[in-house]
Amino acid sequence: MSTTPNIVHNEDQHRFEAAVEGGLAKAEYQRAKGDLVVFTHTEVPVPAEGQGIGAALARTALDWARAEGLTVMPLCPFIAAYIRDHGEYRDLVMRGFNV
């Protein structure tokens, strides 16, 4: 990726988002009971795929979860794969949940 996308935390819509070629890239989540956040879906428009935008969204979202002291349940396959590939985020994952 040549430039890092400007990622915004849209709390009202429960997502991290970035305006990119082809539309809006986003990593969606839901806050659950207590300190749990469930990442449900990540999407990057086709013209912007392969540029590291999904990874930037995942990193930003997981860094936010860490800063907020949240436990993560990565139901989104992309977020789960990102955590598998970036072990520094495994400590955020809810106990008993396999990524």
C-alpha positions, 0 to 999 in steps of 0.5 A, a space after each residue: 500500500 502506498 499510503 495509509 488510509 485515514 481510518 475513522 472510528 464511527 462509534 454511532 455505526 459501530 465500525 472503523 471506516 476509511 474512504 477508499 477507491 470504490 467506496 467505504 472500507 469498514 470493520 464492524 463490531 458490536 459491544 456485548 455485555 461487560 468488556 466484550 467486543 465482537 468483530 462481525 465483518 470486515 469489507 474492502 471495496 474490490 478496487 481497493 483490495 490487496 493494498 493493506 487496507 483490511 490489515 490497517 482496519 484490523 490493526 486500528 480496531 484491535 489497538 482500540 480494543 486494547 486501549 479500552 481494556 476490551 476482550 475480543 471475540 473475532 467472529 469475522 474471519 478476516 479479523 480472526 486471521 489477522 490475529 492468527 498472523 499477528 500474535 501480539 493480539 492473541 491476548 485480547 481474544 476471549 478465553 476459550 475462543 479459537 482463532 
